[in-house]
Amino acid sequence: EKISDFSLNITDCAQVVVPEEVFFTVAAAGILENLLILIAVVRNKNLHLPMYFFICSLAISDMLGSLYKTLENIFIILCKMGYLTRRGDFEKKLDDAMDSMFILSLLGSIFSLLAIAADRYITIFYALRYHNIMTLRRAMVILAIIWAFCAGSSIAIALFSYEAATVIPFTILFPLMMFFILCLYVHMFLLARSHAKKIASLPSSTVHHRTNMKGAITLTIFLGVFLCCWAPFVLHILLAKFCPHNPYCACYMSIFHVNGTLIMCNAIINPMIFAFRSPELRSTFKKMFYCSR
């Protein structure tokens, strides 16, 4: 709040406020869509595969992001109405808990995308040994390690969020992981043709390869959407920490609510991409919606 008030005095950029009705509608839509993904995977045994478990991990991360922004907005409304104070002990703990949820959502999304990218890489280039390399047990172990690490990191970062030594590694992790995933995809597409020639003599290899490449394209779209939705908010964190009194930084920080809404839009877009591009999920959704008939 201090940064926001000071910013109004050094910049002509007006604060862009997203209406609460729009905010809660977008958040609710994101939570419900990702919940449908989870229910679909649980109900359809054909989707009990490592890739879909990683997708569920991404869905949970998206739900946490929407839930975080919803709780934060409710917290702000209660403060304005006078039911909560801004500097009380309970409010401080509640704020730390919400910050931890936000960081958990971001880290969970990053590592889930990394796991999905690695799974797709193994599927394409080690197709014949995929089921031996990526078993359900190993997928569950990977997810357990990811979420344990993300939970511990989110708590530590939330408790020491005012230290530059904490903020810098957290913000560096975002572009570093994105760069690593991007390199993985570039390597995947560059070697895809040569690998396709090696397995061309196998039965149904062309169909199998096209299916895997379609999955790789889908996940590439996910990566682009993730960057567009999360990068503005991460940039906001950097600017608020290192140049809060600069007029240009203050002008960018005036669209804080827009950046928060983008995070929730990511939770809406991801399930839509899966629903349109995955025949198995489309079939499961149809069965879910028409089960009463």
NUKE-423210 format. One line per 3 residues: number of its first residue (from 1); their letters; for each residue x, z negated, y of C-alpha. Coordinates in Angstrom, 3 decimals. Layout:
% residues N
NUM = A = X/Z/Y | ...
***
This chain:
% residues 293
1 = EKI = 0.000/0.000/0.000 | 2.869/-0.792/2.400 | 4.421/2.592/1.729
4 = SDF = 1.064/4.288/2.285 | 0.421/2.488/5.570 | 3.907/3.167/6.870
7 = SLN = 3.669/6.812/5.862 | 0.652/7.327/8.095 | 2.802/6.401/11.092
10 = ITD = 5.636/8.853/10.407 | 3.760/11.917/9.169 | 0.778/13.955/10.247
13 = CAQ = -0.270/14.611/6.643 | -3.621/12.972/5.977 | -4.183/11.107/2.742
16 = VVV = -6.003/13.303/0.211 | -8.617/11.188/-1.550 | -10.364/12.302/-4.736
19 = PEE = -14.031/11.166/-4.843 | -14.576/8.349/-7.312 | -17.356/10.296/-9.048
22 = VFF = -14.982/13.178/-9.780 | -12.262/10.767/-10.818 | -14.352/8.913/-13.388
25 = TVA = -15.963/12.123/-14.681 | -12.574/13.720/-15.382 | -11.306/10.519/-17.022
28 = AAG = -14.366/10.155/-19.251 | -14.185/13.815/-20.306 | -10.504/13.448/-21.262
31 = ILE = -11.126/10.321/-23.312 | -14.103/11.830/-25.154 | -12.364/15.137/-25.922
34 = NLL = -9.292/13.463/-27.395 | -11.492/11.073/-29.319 | -13.170/14.119/-30.881
37 = ILI = -9.749/15.402/-31.948 | -9.001/12.103/-33.675 | -12.380/12.008/-35.412
40 = AVV = -12.033/15.636/-36.541 | -8.630/15.028/-38.115 | -9.806/11.850/-39.839
43 = RNK = -12.930/13.482/-41.273 | -11.379/16.763/-42.447 | -8.944/16.227/-45.323
46 = NLH = -7.564/19.731/-44.804 | -6.164/18.468/-41.496 | -4.259/15.602/-43.103
49 = LPM = -0.954/17.339/-42.416 | 2.118/16.185/-40.465 | 1.457/18.644/-37.633
52 = YFF = -2.051/17.324/-37.048 | -0.842/13.731/-37.203 | 1.609/14.582/-34.415
55 = ICS = -1.279/16.193/-32.538 | -3.257/12.961/-32.952 | -0.286/11.101/-31.479
58 = LAI = -0.427/13.398/-28.452 | -4.200/12.851/-28.209 | -3.711/9.071/-28.179
61 = SDM = -1.142/9.439/-25.401 | -3.581/11.541/-23.366 | -6.312/8.961/-23.884
64 = LGS = -3.999/6.206/-22.660 | -3.206/8.253/-19.543 | -6.885/8.707/-18.700
67 = LYK = -7.627/5.068/-19.490 | -4.768/3.916/-17.271 | -5.976/5.881/-14.248
70 = TLE = -9.546/4.681/-14.855 | -8.532/1.016/-15.007 | -6.299/1.429/-11.985
73 = NIF = -9.128/2.899/-9.958 | -11.481/0.086/-11.032 | -8.789/-2.429/-10.056
76 = IIL = -8.496/-0.867/-6.584 | -12.281/-0.885/-6.117 | -12.482/-4.569/-7.078
79 = CKM = -9.691/-5.373/-4.628 | -11.535/-3.580/-1.823 | -14.730/-5.469/-2.673
82 = GYL = -12.872/-8.774/-2.483 | -13.228/-9.794/-6.133 | -9.483/-9.606/-6.711
85 = TRR = -6.490/-10.339/-4.530 | -3.448/-8.086/-4.336 | -0.782/-10.777/-4.721
88 = GDF = -2.246/-13.233/-7.227 | -0.517/-14.083/-10.495 | -3.354/-12.696/-12.602
91 = EKK = -3.429/-9.484/-10.578 | 0.352/-9.151/-10.884 | 0.164/-9.442/-14.676
94 = LDD = -2.753/-6.995/-14.766 | -0.780/-4.542/-12.650 | 2.236/-4.845/-14.971
97 = AMD = 0.001/-4.244/-17.982 | -1.443/-1.081/-16.418 | 2.030/0.142/-15.451
100 = SMF = 3.131/-0.444/-19.025 | 0.148/1.606/-20.236 | 1.081/4.462/-17.902
103 = ILS = 4.700/4.487/-19.070 | 3.558/4.269/-22.696 | 1.304/7.286/-22.129
106 = LLG = 4.105/9.324/-20.557 | 6.733/8.425/-23.162 | 4.232/8.892/-25.983
109 = SIF = 3.366/12.356/-24.708 | 7.016/13.377/-24.362 | 8.061/12.213/-27.825
112 = SLL = 4.868/13.556/-29.424 | 5.626/16.970/-27.930 | 9.175/16.675/-29.220
115 = AIA = 7.913/15.828/-32.715 | 5.468/18.744/-32.633 | 8.227/21.100/-31.511
118 = ADR = 10.561/19.900/-34.271 | 7.772/20.219/-36.848 | 7.031/23.782/-35.725
121 = YIT = 10.737/24.623/-35.835 | 11.002/23.415/-39.449 | 7.807/25.285/-40.345
124 = IFY = 9.195/28.594/-39.077 | 12.831/28.452/-40.145 | 12.569/26.323/-43.279
127 = ALR = 9.178/27.526/-44.498 | 10.044/27.355/-48.203 | 11.331/23.785/-47.962
130 = YHN = 8.930/22.531/-45.300 | 6.818/20.362/-47.621 | 9.947/18.734/-49.002
133 = IMT = 11.445/18.122/-45.573 | 8.357/17.026/-43.636 | 6.251/14.892/-45.955
136 = LRR = 3.304/12.779/-44.827 | 5.334/9.634/-45.420 | 8.181/10.857/-43.234
139 = AMV = 5.734/11.934/-40.549 | 4.195/8.457/-40.502 | 7.647/6.848/-40.331
142 = ILA = 8.583/9.132/-37.420 | 5.384/8.236/-35.583 | 5.936/4.519/-36.215
145 = IIW = 9.457/4.745/-34.773 | 8.242/6.769/-31.781 | 5.476/4.356/-30.841
148 = AFC = 7.616/1.264/-31.447 | 10.297/2.670/-29.159 | 7.758/3.766/-26.537
151 = AGS = 5.995/0.382/-26.590 | 9.242/-1.548/-26.186 | 10.486/0.785/-23.454
154 = SIA = 7.186/0.669/-21.556 | 7.192/-3.144/-21.484 | 10.836/-3.301/-20.378
157 = IAL = 10.391/-0.656/-17.677 | 7.190/-2.274/-16.366 | 8.859/-5.694/-16.089
160 = FSY = 11.923/-4.322/-14.293 | 10.289/-1.418/-12.448 | 11.656/-2.587/-9.093
163 = EAA = 15.251/-2.117/-10.209 | 16.862/1.242/-9.487 | 18.802/0.925/-12.752
166 = TVI = 15.452/1.035/-14.556 | 13.776/3.767/-12.530 | 16.681/6.230/-12.687
169 = PFT = 16.990/6.410/-16.521 | 13.192/6.607/-16.835 | 12.917/9.542/-14.440
172 = ILF = 15.988/11.274/-15.896 | 14.471/11.037/-19.373 | 11.543/13.247/-18.345
175 = PLM = 13.497/16.404/-17.357 | 16.080/15.778/-20.087 | 13.504/15.730/-22.873
178 = MFF = 11.653/18.683/-21.382 | 14.901/20.664/-21.242 | 15.666/19.811/-24.871
181 = ILC = 12.193/20.907/-26.011 | 12.498/24.096/-23.957 | 15.854/24.912/-25.565
184 = LYV = 14.302/24.327/-28.965 | 11.516/26.799/-28.219 | 13.901/29.408/-26.814
187 = HMF = 16.062/29.142/-29.924 | 12.919/29.344/-32.048 | 11.696/32.584/-30.501
190 = LLA = 15.140/34.221/-30.400 | 15.702/33.684/-34.116 | 12.115/34.352/-35.184
193 = RSH = 12.592/38.097/-35.742 | 15.763/37.798/-37.766 | 14.210/35.083/-39.897
196 = AKK = 11.094/37.217/-40.436 | 13.249/40.006/-41.874 | 14.823/37.639/-44.400
199 = IAS = 11.461/36.549/-45.800 | 9.748/39.934/-45.448 | 10.024/40.566/-49.185
202 = LPS = 8.084/37.416/-50.056 | 4.302/37.625/-50.751 | 2.159/36.943/-47.667
205 = STV = 5.291/36.246/-45.643 | 4.102/38.362/-42.697 | 0.804/36.534/-42.463
208 = HHR = 2.546/33.184/-42.827 | 5.063/34.074/-40.137 | 2.383/35.264/-37.726
211 = TNM = 0.477/32.034/-38.255 | 3.571/29.957/-37.511 | 4.395/31.977/-34.410
214 = KGA = 0.816/31.559/-33.215 | 1.286/27.807/-33.593 | 4.567/28.007/-31.675
217 = ITL = 2.845/29.886/-28.841 | 0.101/27.249/-28.752 | 2.652/24.467/-28.461
220 = TIF = 4.508/26.394/-25.748 | 1.270/26.478/-23.773 | 1.032/22.722/-24.301
223 = LGV = 4.511/22.258/-22.880 | 3.688/24.312/-19.777 | 0.451/22.410/-19.171
226 = FLC = 2.244/19.092/-19.657 | 4.899/19.975/-17.075 | 2.330/21.131/-14.514
229 = CWA = 0.254/17.976/-14.913 | 2.921/15.272/-15.200 | 5.847/16.557/-13.131
232 = PFV = 4.123/16.004/-9.717 | 3.438/12.352/-10.568 | 7.003/11.743/-11.807
235 = LHI = 8.279/13.300/-8.573 | 6.015/10.930/-6.659 | 7.646/7.962/-8.427
238 = LLA = 11.110/9.196/-7.438 | 10.173/9.772/-3.808 | 8.398/6.417/-3.507
241 = KFC = 11.516/4.673/-4.815 | 14.310/6.485/-2.980 | 12.847/7.931/0.234
244 = PHN = 9.567/6.169/1.100 | 10.193/6.352/4.853 | 11.150/10.018/5.039
247 = PYC = 8.396/12.093/6.731 | 8.626/14.876/4.165 | 8.477/12.432/1.270
250 = ACY = 5.580/10.624/2.914 | 3.745/13.915/3.320 | 4.094/14.663/-0.374
253 = MSI = 3.003/11.150/-1.307 | -0.221/11.693/0.623 | -1.536/13.653/-2.385
256 = FHV = -1.089/10.687/-4.738 | -4.718/10.831/-5.906 | -4.415/14.542/-6.673
259 = NGT = -1.343/13.917/-8.826 | -3.194/11.173/-10.680 | -6.117/13.511/-11.299
262 = LIM = -3.730/16.126/-12.727 | -2.649/13.622/-15.389 | -6.240/13.255/-16.507
265 = CNA = -6.748/17.029/-16.404 | -3.952/17.292/-18.949 | -6.032/15.128/-21.293
268 = IIN = -8.923/17.590/-20.889 | -6.925/20.810/-21.265 | -5.009/19.875/-24.437
271 = PMI = -8.075/19.446/-26.703 | -9.560/22.650/-25.284 | -6.425/24.572/-26.264
274 = FAF = -6.608/23.240/-29.811 | -10.357/23.863/-30.064 | -9.977/27.511/-29.043
277 = RSP = -6.803/28.328/-30.998 | -7.238/26.386/-34.251 | -9.813/27.885/-36.664
280 = ELR = -9.731/24.748/-38.820 | -10.519/22.509/-35.856 | -13.258/24.866/-34.654
283 = STF = -14.839/24.722/-38.092 | -14.601/20.930/-38.145 | -16.181/20.628/-34.704
286 = KKM = -19.081/22.846/-35.774 | -19.689/20.675/-38.816 | -19.562/17.552/-36.648
289 = FYC = -21.996/18.898/-34.054 | -24.461/20.297/-36.580 | -24.203/17.579/-39.221
292 = SR = -27.708/16.321/-38.452 | -29.132/19.749/-39.250
***
